[in-house]
Amino acid sequence: MSSNAPLHLPPSRIKLLIADDRWVVREGLKRMIAQCPDMKVVGEAAIRDEVLEHLQPTEVDVMLLDAWLGGPKMRGLIREVRRRHARCRVLVLNVHGRDPDALRLLGTGAAGYLGKDHSREQLIDAIRQVARGASYVSPSLASRLLSALRGGGRRPRHATLSDREYQVLYLFGSGIPFKQIAAELGVSPKTVSTYRSRILDKLNLKTNAEMIRYAIEHRLLPSSTAAPARRQKSPTDRSAGF
């Protein structure tokens, strides 16, 4: 879904920041963008802190942001980017094969979202659209949005969760131990327990196992096992800070 409004490209080439923790993805995007004379990559980020570091001294028109880079705190990352750098437009990309809650990301301030089924042409078009000030979503997501607007779709139960409850659900679903969740979120174990009770109530579940199954079945994680494995690669928490 793209806008047909008579918008105009920036006077110079579109300046891009690529934010993805996988080197091979960043390299692939750079090669693709290098073929477009109206675009150039001005920075790369592999973790959340690098996103903000690169935006500080560099003028960026569009950030290509991995849908899972911020983990359960992705919305906080997008909000912080928009708060500090209103000029920078955020285009969320997902190549994992599992979609996070795209509507939550768009509602937070992302200018666009491309799912796993996007083509090279769609990506280039999306970059140009959001650089012009328009919004863009992939055809598959647009279809789901239209279905929901027409009453053809039901809101999932997790749509009723607050941001913090959503974070706790993500972490439980990722297999993160209870005490580690409390430490990561900077709250007491008792507070995590309170959030857990609220989540179980809102999702009409009874046990942690059911909560984990729910997160997997509703594709709220990159994969059923990827989140814990990726978090163990480095002592630096790529989603810390929000």
Secondary structure, 3 states (H helix, E strand, C coil): CECCCCCCCCCCCEEEEEECCCHHHHHHHHHHHHCCCCEEEEEEECCHHHHHHHHCCCCCCEEEEECCCCHHHHHHHHHHHHHHCCCCEEEEECCCCCCCCHHHHHHHCCCEEECCCCCHHHHHHHHHHHHCCCCEECHHHHHHHHHHHCCCCCCCHHHHCCHHHHHHHHHHHCCCCHHHHHHHHCCCHHHHHHHHHHHHHHHCCCCHHHHHHHHHHCCCCCCCCHHHHHHCCCCCCCCCCC
